[in-house]
Amino acid sequence: MDITQDIRLGIVRGISYGVFGPPGEFMPQLRALGAGLARAYVTWNQVEPEPGRYDWTAVDALLAQIEPGDEVWLTVVSASRWATETPTDFLPASPAKEPTAYSLFVAALVAHCAGRVTYWQCNNEPSNTGLWTGSADAYAAQVSGFAKSVRSADAKATIVLGGCGFDVLSSPVDSEPRRFFDTVLAQAGEAFDLFAVHLYDDPRNIPGHIADVRSMMRRHGLEKQVVVGEYGGPTLLGFRELEPVMQQVMMEAFSEPAPTMDSAELAQQAETPDRAAMRALYARMASLPPALQMFMQDCPPELQAKRDRIAAREIVTRNLLALSEGVHRSVCWNLAPEVPNYRDPLNLMGFLGDKLALMDFEGTALSKVEPAGAAFRRFAAFMQDATAVRRLPSDPGIIAVEVVRSERGPLHVLWAEGDAFDGEDQPARPLSWGWGAPTATVVDALGVPHPTELREGRLALSVGVTPLFVSG
């Protein structure tokens, strides 16, 4: 599938749609934020809880919400209590006991969706040992069978390789995660159409990460389009100075092999090593660096507000840095909490990602737009008819891009490089910016208008770490 004709911004619903409760409505909310692409997960156990018996409850709930023009990306998780080598209804994904049974399941699922799902993905981050229990060879074999089944049931379907995450992008060339992807690319290069990269660390690394995964593919003679399957920020991965504290927490949390995560076991909330580590971390909360406290539940309000401003900035910068490298699909992690009205501060994965949600529940209704959700909506409105993003020459330390739009006038976005936590406290830099349109409106990523004067084809701007949108 050629996805280079337009740009689409997407949002992930989460990793457990219909696993911990009824599969609820989310597509209208996602569209209201301006997203044109939805990514959701479904597990083998949901669809085929017993051999040959199909339950379409979660899948039909999703299909009923799709409208013309929506693009849907379905990540199919090979988690089953009866059909996989590691029995579970949730995570980690595992190789199928019988490839034939897996092929029949995938073919039935794709046929049931009748062409309404655009993108199909075989599991997620397979090099991550907490999400896939098999080897690289086993994943290569499974994704090859997956691709054959998908294409036989829907010739127009597009197949996305399981996401390439921080475990790969942050590691040296001879690391185990990189060898994993080398094996998959060597053995299953024809089993996918798009290569998904996950971007959670320092936004400044994004151009290098995209160049890196393209080089990984070229070593195997592959030229596939790159998509951003997940991104989000701020995350702890973007704060190198917090590594000593978090290394201690991670060592305590992962001193034992990752447990199987079955929904029934998770509901019991046993005192696992990661929960014990998080309990110890919260006991020290007041003495922790402010940049770490802002990720914690019930942090001081001023730190929560700072985190929200960073998130608004990074929705813009992460997207534009990726899109300026030729990416045309970018999917934000994530729309909302997995379970309504539930926060568990002792859950390690929740600690890493809960605050990335763009929306929250009010009672049973998914209706509260978080500050990051409002920032996504503003950005999506600017990008609605975008077809390309290009870097522009600018002063040292200033990032400038041009957004090409098919139906509206010019759009330039500018921001200063700076520290994610303290950068907003630095004075903005004066900049004289060339502008060819007869008028100019300037508003920043937080929605604040910036008065400016256009004189002899130039704008007088004050550029800080918060991106400025300049439009005609």
C-alpha positions as CSV (number, residue, x, y, z in Angstrom):
1,M,0.0,0.0,0.0
2,D,1.4,3.4,-0.9
3,I,0.9,5.8,2.0
4,T,2.9,8.7,0.7
5,Q,0.0,10.7,-0.7
6,D,-1.3,12.1,2.6
7,I,-0.3,12.3,6.3
8,R,-2.5,10.7,8.9
9,L,-2.2,11.1,12.6
10,G,-3.4,8.2,14.7
11,I,-4.0,7.2,18.3
12,V,-3.7,3.8,20.0
13,R,-6.7,2.7,22.1
14,G,-4.5,0.5,24.3
15,I,-3.3,-3.0,24.6
16,S,-6.4,-4.7,26.2
17,Y,-9.5,-3.8,24.3
18,G,-12.3,-6.0,25.7
19,V,-9.9,-8.1,27.9
20,F,-10.6,-6.5,31.3
21,G,-14.2,-5.4,30.7
22,P,-16.8,-4.9,27.9
23,P,-15.3,-3.4,24.7
24,G,-16.5,0.2,24.9
25,E,-16.9,3.1,22.4
26,F,-13.8,5.0,21.5
27,M,-13.8,5.8,17.8
28,P,-16.0,8.9,18.1
29,Q,-13.7,10.3,20.8
30,L,-10.7,9.5,18.7
31,R,-12.2,11.3,15.6
32,A,-13.1,14.3,17.8
33,L,-9.4,14.7,18.6
34,G,-8.7,14.9,14.9
35,A,-7.2,11.4,14.4
36,G,-7.8,9.6,11.1
37,L,-6.2,6.3,12.2
38,A,-7.0,4.1,15.1
39,R,-4.8,1.3,16.4
40,A,-6.3,-1.4,18.6
41,Y,-5.4,-4.8,19.9
42,V,-7.2,-8.2,19.9
43,T,-5.9,-11.5,21.3
44,W,-6.3,-15.0,20.0
45,N,-8.0,-16.0,23.3
46,Q,-10.7,-13.3,22.8
47,V,-11.6,-14.4,19.3
48,E,-11.2,-18.2,19.7
49,P,-11.5,-19.1,23.4
50,E,-11.8,-22.8,22.5
51,P,-10.7,-24.7,19.4
52,G,-13.0,-23.9,16.5
53,R,-15.4,-21.7,18.6
54,Y,-15.3,-18.0,17.7
55,D,-16.4,-15.1,19.8
56,W,-16.7,-11.9,17.8
57,T,-17.8,-9.6,20.6
58,A,-14.8,-7.4,20.8
59,V,-14.1,-7.4,17.1
60,D,-17.7,-6.5,16.2
61,A,-17.8,-3.7,18.8
62,L,-14.8,-2.2,17.0
63,L,-16.2,-2.7,13.5
64,A,-19.5,-1.1,14.5
65,Q,-17.7,2.2,15.3
66,I,-15.8,2.5,11.9
67,E,-17.0,5.2,9.5
68,P,-16.0,5.7,5.9
69,G,-12.6,7.3,5.7
70,D,-11.3,5.8,9.0
71,E,-8.1,3.8,8.9
72,V,-7.9,0.9,11.4
73,W,-4.7,-0.9,12.5
74,L,-5.3,-4.1,14.3
75,T,-2.5,-5.7,16.3
76,V,-3.2,-9.4,16.7
77,V,-1.7,-10.8,19.8
78,S,-1.0,-14.6,19.8
79,A,-2.0,-15.0,23.5
80,S,-4.2,-18.1,24.2
81,R,-4.9,-20.3,27.1
82,W,-5.0,-23.3,24.8
83,A,-3.2,-22.6,21.6
84,T,0.1,-21.1,22.4
85,E,3.3,-22.4,24.0
86,T,2.9,-20.0,27.0
87,P,-0.8,-20.2,28.1
88,T,-2.3,-16.8,28.9
89,D,-5.2,-14.7,27.7
90,F,-3.2,-11.5,27.7
91,L,0.6,-11.3,27.7
92,P,3.3,-12.2,26.7
93,A,2.5,-13.3,23.2
94,S,3.9,-16.7,22.4
95,P,4.4,-19.0,19.4
96,A,1.5,-21.1,18.4
97,K,1.6,-24.8,19.3
98,E,0.2,-25.7,15.9
99,P,0.9,-23.3,13.0
100,T,-2.2,-24.6,11.1
101,A,-4.5,-23.6,14.0
102,Y,-2.9,-20.2,14.0
103,S,-3.3,-19.8,10.3
104,L,-7.0,-20.8,10.5
105,F,-7.6,-18.3,13.3
106,V,-5.9,-15.4,11.4
107,A,-7.7,-16.2,8.2
108,A,-11.1,-16.3,10.0
109,L,-10.4,-13.0,11.8
110,V,-9.4,-11.2,8.6
111,A,-12.3,-12.6,6.7
112,H,-14.7,-11.5,9.4
113,C,-13.5,-8.0,9.2
114,A,-14.3,-8.0,5.4
115,G,-11.7,-5.4,4.3
116,R,-12.6,-2.8,7.0
117,V,-9.2,-3.1,8.7
118,T,-6.4,-1.5,6.7
119,Y,-3.3,-2.6,8.7
120,W,-2.6,-6.0,10.2
121,Q,0.2,-6.6,12.7
122,C,1.5,-9.8,14.1
123,N,2.2,-9.0,17.8
124,N,4.0,-6.0,19.2
125,E,7.7,-5.4,20.0
126,P,8.7,-9.1,19.5
127,S,12.3,-8.4,20.5
128,N,11.0,-7.3,24.0
129,T,11.2,-10.5,26.1
130,G,8.3,-9.2,28.2
131,L,6.0,-9.2,25.2
132,W,7.2,-12.3,23.2
133,T,8.4,-15.5,24.7
134,G,9.7,-17.1,21.5
135,S,12.9,-16.8,19.6
136,A,13.6,-14.6,16.5
137,D,13.3,-17.7,14.3
138,A,9.9,-18.5,15.8
139,Y,8.7,-15.0,15.2
140,A,10.0,-15.0,11.7
141,A,8.1,-18.2,11.0
142,Q,4.9,-16.9,12.7
143,V,4.9,-13.6,10.9
144,S,5.4,-15.4,7.6
145,G,2.4,-17.6,8.3
146,F,0.4,-14.5,9.5
147,A,1.2,-12.7,6.2
148,K,0.1,-15.6,4.1
149,S,-3.2,-15.9,5.9
150,V,-3.9,-12.2,5.9
151,R,-3.2,-11.8,2.2
152,S,-5.3,-14.9,1.3
153,A,-8.3,-13.4,3.1
154,D,-7.8,-9.8,2.0
155,A,-5.6,-9.1,-1.0
156,K,-5.7,-5.3,-0.2
157,A,-4.5,-5.6,3.4
158,T,-1.3,-4.0,4.5
159,I,0.9,-5.9,6.9
160,V,3.0,-4.1,9.6
161,L,6.0,-5.8,11.2
162,G,5.9,-6.0,15.0
163,G,7.2,-2.7,16.4
164,C,10.9,-1.9,16.8
165,G,11.2,-0.3,20.2
166,F,13.8,1.3,22.5
167,D,15.4,-2.1,23.3
168,V,16.6,-2.1,19.7
169,L,17.1,1.6,19.1
170,S,19.2,2.2,22.2
171,S,21.4,-0.9,21.9
172,P,24.8,-1.5,20.1
173,V,24.9,-3.2,16.7
174,D,25.8,-6.6,18.2
175,S,23.1,-6.6,20.9
176,E,20.5,-9.4,21.2
177,P,17.5,-7.1,20.3
178,R,19.3,-6.1,17.0
179,R,20.3,-9.6,16.2
180,F,16.6,-10.5,16.7
181,F,15.5,-8.0,14.0
182,D,18.3,-9.0,11.8
183,T,17.1,-12.6,11.9
184,V,13.5,-11.6,11.2
185,L,14.5,-9.3,8.3
186,A,16.6,-12.0,6.8
187,Q,14.0,-14.7,7.1
188,A,10.7,-12.8,6.7
189,G,11.5,-9.8,4.5
190,E,8.6,-10.4,2.3
191,A,6.1,-10.9,5.1
192,F,5.5,-7.3,5.8
193,D,4.8,-4.0,3.9
194,L,5.5,-1.4,6.6
195,F,8.2,-1.2,9.3
196,A,6.9,0.2,12.6
197,V,9.2,2.1,14.9
198,H,8.4,3.2,18.4
199,L,9.7,6.6,19.5
200,Y,9.8,7.2,23.3
201,D,13.2,8.6,24.2
202,D,14.7,12.1,23.6
203,P,12.8,13.6,20.6
204,R,16.2,14.8,19.2
205,N,17.1,11.2,18.5
206,I,14.1,10.7,16.1
207,P,15.8,11.4,12.8
208,G,18.7,9.1,13.7
209,H,16.3,6.3,14.8
210,I,14.4,6.5,11.5
211,A,17.7,6.4,9.5
212,D,18.8,3.5,11.7
213,V,15.9,1.3,10.9
214,R,16.1,2.1,7.2
215,S,19.8,1.0,7.3
216,M,18.7,-2.2,9.1
217,M,16.4,-3.0,6.3
218,R,18.8,-2.1,3.5
219,R,21.4,-4.6,4.9
220,H,18.9,-7.2,3.9
221,G,17.9,-5.6,0.5
222,L,14.6,-4.3,1.8
223,E,13.1,-0.8,1.0
224,K,9.9,-0.6,3.1
225,Q,8.1,2.4,4.2
226,V,8.6,3.4,7.9
227,V,5.6,4.2,10.1
228,V,5.6,5.4,13.7
229,G,3.5,2.7,15.5
230,E,3.8,4.4,18.9
231,Y,5.3,7.6,20.3
232,G,4.7,9.5,23.5
233,G,6.4,11.9,25.8
234,P,7.7,12.9,28.2
235,T,8.9,9.5,29.2
236,L,11.7,8.5,31.6
237,L,13.7,7.4,28.5
238,G,14.2,11.0,27.6
239,F,15.8,11.9,31.0
240,R,19.3,10.4,31.1
241,E,20.0,12.1,34.4
242,L,17.3,9.9,36.1
243,E,18.9,6.7,35.0
244,P,20.7,5.9,38.3
245,V,17.5,6.0,40.3
246,M,15.5,4.1,37.7
247,Q,18.2,1.5,37.2
248,Q,17.9,0.6,40.9
249,V,14.1,0.3,40.6
250,M,14.4,-1.8,37.4
251,M,17.0,-4.1,38.9
252,E,14.7,-4.7,41.9
253,A,11.7,-5.1,39.6
254,F,13.3,-7.4,37.0
255,S,15.6,-9.5,39.2
256,E,13.3,-12.4,38.2
257,P,12.0,-13.5,34.8
258,A,9.0,-11.6,33.6
259,P,5.8,-13.3,34.8
260,T,2.9,-14.4,32.5
261,M,0.2,-11.7,32.6
262,D,-3.2,-13.5,32.6
263,S,-6.2,-11.2,33.2
264,A,-7.3,-13.3,36.2
265,E,-3.9,-13.1,37.8
266,L,-3.5,-9.4,37.2
267,A,-6.8,-8.7,38.9
268,Q,-5.5,-10.2,42.1
269,Q,-2.6,-7.7,42.3
270,A,-0.1,-9.9,44.0
271,E,2.9,-8.3,45.6
272,T,5.3,-9.0,42.7
273,P,8.9,-7.7,42.6
274,D,7.9,-4.7,40.4
275,R,5.1,-3.7,42.8
276,A,7.5,-4.0,45.8
277,A,10.0,-1.8,43.9
278,M,7.4,0.8,43.1
279,R,6.2,0.8,46.7
280,A,9.8,1.6,47.8
281,L,10.0,4.4,45.2
282,Y,6.8,6.1,46.4
283,A,8.0,5.9,50.0
284,R,10.9,8.2,48.8
285,M,8.8,10.4,46.6
286,A,9.5,13.7,48.4
287,S,13.3,13.3,48.1
288,L,13.3,12.3,44.5
289,P,14.3,14.8,41.7
290,P,11.4,16.9,40.5
291,A,11.8,15.5,37.0
292,L,11.1,12.1,38.3
293,Q,8.3,13.2,40.7
294,M,6.3,14.5,37.7
295,F,5.8,11.0,36.4
296,M,4.2,9.8,39.7
297,Q,0.6,9.9,40.7
298,D,-0.4,12.8,43.0
299,C,2.8,14.7,42.4
300,P,2.8,18.4,43.3
301,P,0.4,20.4,41.0
302,E,3.1,22.6,39.6
303,L,5.1,19.5,38.5
304,Q,1.9,18.0,36.9
305,A,1.3,21.3,35.0
306,K,4.9,21.3,33.8
307,R,4.6,17.7,32.7
308,D,1.4,18.6,30.7
309,R,3.3,21.5,29.0
310,I,6.1,19.2,28.0
311,A,3.6,16.7,26.6
312,A,2.0,19.4,24.5
313,R,5.3,20.4,23.1
314,E,6.4,16.8,22.4
315,I,3.2,15.9,20.5
316,V,4.3,18.5,18.0
317,T,8.0,18.0,18.0
318,R,8.0,14.2,17.9
319,N,5.5,14.1,15.0
320,L,7.2,16.8,12.9
321,L,10.7,15.4,13.4
322,A,9.4,12.0,12.2
323,L,7.2,13.4,9.4
324,S,10.1,15.5,8.1
325,E,12.0,12.2,7.6
326,G,9.4,10.9,5.1
327,V,7.1,9.2,7.5
328,H,3.4,9.5,6.6
329,R,1.6,7.6,9.4
330,S,2.2,8.4,13.1
331,V,0.3,6.9,16.0
332,C,0.2,8.4,19.5
333,W,0.3,6.3,22.7
334,N,-2.4,6.3,23.9
335,L,-6.1,7.4,24.0
336,A,-7.2,6.5,27.5
337,P,-6.7,4.2,30.5
338,E,-7.1,0.5,29.9
339,V,-9.7,0.3,32.6
340,P,-12.2,3.1,33.5
341,N,-11.6,5.0,36.7
342,Y,-8.6,2.9,37.7
343,R,-5.1,4.0,38.6
344,D,-2.6,1.7,40.3
345,P,0.5,3.7,41.3
346,L,2.3,0.4,42.1
347,N,2.0,-0.9,38.6
348,L,5.3,-0.4,36.9
349,M,3.9,-0.2,33.3
350,G,1.3,2.3,34.6
351,F,4.1,4.4,36.1
352,L,5.9,4.4,32.8
353,G,2.8,5.2,30.7
354,D,-0.4,6.2,32.5
355,K,0.1,9.9,32.2
356,L,0.5,9.7,28.4
357,A,-3.3,9.2,28.0
358,L,-5.0,11.9,26.0
359,M,-8.4,11.3,27.6
360,D,-9.9,10.0,30.8
361,F,-13.3,8.6,31.9
362,E,-15.9,10.6,33.8
363,G,-18.0,7.9,35.4
364,T,-18.5,5.4,32.6
365,A,-18.2,8.0,29.8
366,L,-14.9,8.5,27.9
367,S,-15.3,12.2,27.8
368,K,-12.6,14.1,29.7
369,V,-10.0,15.6,27.4
370,E,-6.6,15.9,29.1
371,P,-4.2,18.8,28.4
372,A,-2.2,16.5,26.0
373,G,-5.5,15.6,24.3
374,A,-6.2,19.3,23.7
375,A,-2.7,19.7,22.3
376,F,-3.2,16.8,20.0
377,R,-6.5,18.2,18.8
378,R,-4.8,21.6,18.0
379,F,-2.0,20.0,16.2
380,A,-4.3,17.7,14.2
381,A,-6.3,20.7,13.1
382,F,-3.2,22.3,11.6
383,M,-2.2,19.0,10.0
384,Q,-5.6,18.0,8.6
385,D,-4.8,18.3,4.9
386,A,-1.0,17.9,5.2
387,T,0.8,16.0,2.5
388,A,4.5,16.5,3.4
389,V,6.8,18.0,6.0
390,R,10.2,19.5,5.1
391,R,13.0,20.8,7.2
392,L,13.9,24.5,6.5
393,P,17.2,26.2,7.0
394,S,17.3,28.2,10.2
395,D,19.6,29.7,12.8
396,P,21.7,27.3,14.9
397,G,19.7,25.8,17.7
398,I,16.3,26.6,15.9
399,I,14.3,23.8,14.3
400,A,12.1,25.0,11.5
401,V,9.8,22.9,9.3
402,E,7.4,23.6,6.5
403,V,4.1,21.7,6.4
404,V,2.7,21.3,2.8
405,R,-1.1,21.3,2.8
406,S,-3.3,20.6,-0.1
407,E,-6.2,22.9,0.7
408,R,-4.7,25.7,2.8
409,G,-1.9,28.2,2.7
410,P,1.6,27.9,4.1
411,L,2.4,26.6,7.6
412,H,5.8,26.9,9.3
413,V,6.5,25.5,12.7
414,L,9.5,26.7,14.7
415,W,11.0,25.9,18.1
416,A,14.3,26.2,19.9
417,E,16.3,23.2,21.0
418,G,16.5,22.9,24.8
419,D,16.2,20.7,27.8
420,A,12.8,19.0,28.1
421,F,12.4,19.9,31.8
422,D,14.1,23.3,32.2
423,G,14.1,24.6,28.6
424,E,10.9,26.6,29.1
425,D,12.6,28.6,31.8
426,Q,15.2,29.9,29.3
427,P,14.6,33.2,27.5
428,A,13.2,33.0,24.0
429,R,15.5,33.8,21.1
430,P,14.6,36.7,18.8
431,L,14.4,35.6,15.2
432,S,13.7,37.5,11.9
433,W,11.8,35.0,9.8
434,G,11.1,35.2,6.1
435,W,7.4,34.9,5.2
436,G,6.0,35.2,1.7
437,A,2.3,35.3,2.5
438,P,0.5,38.6,2.9
439,T,-0.7,37.9,6.4
440,A,0.5,35.8,9.3
441,T,-1.0,34.3,12.4
442,V,1.2,32.9,15.2
443,V,0.0,30.6,17.9
444,D,2.0,28.2,20.1
445,A,1.6,24.5,20.9
446,L,-0.2,25.4,24.1
447,G,-2.8,27.4,22.2
448,V,-1.5,30.8,23.2
449,P,-1.6,33.5,20.4
450,H,1.7,35.4,19.8
451,P,1.2,38.9,18.3
452,T,3.7,39.6,15.5
453,E,4.4,42.2,12.9
454,L,4.9,41.4,9.2
455,R,7.2,44.0,7.6
456,E,8.8,43.7,4.2
457,G,8.3,40.0,4.0
458,R,9.8,39.2,7.5
459,L,8.3,38.3,10.8
460,A,9.8,39.3,14.2
461,L,9.5,36.2,16.3
462,S,10.6,35.1,19.8
463,V,11.3,31.4,19.6
464,G,11.5,29.2,22.7
465,V,11.1,25.4,23.3
466,T,7.4,25.6,22.8
467,P,6.7,25.3,19.1
468,L,5.2,28.2,17.2
469,F,2.7,27.6,14.4
470,V,3.0,30.4,11.7
471,S,0.1,30.3,9.2
472,G,-1.2,32.6,6.5
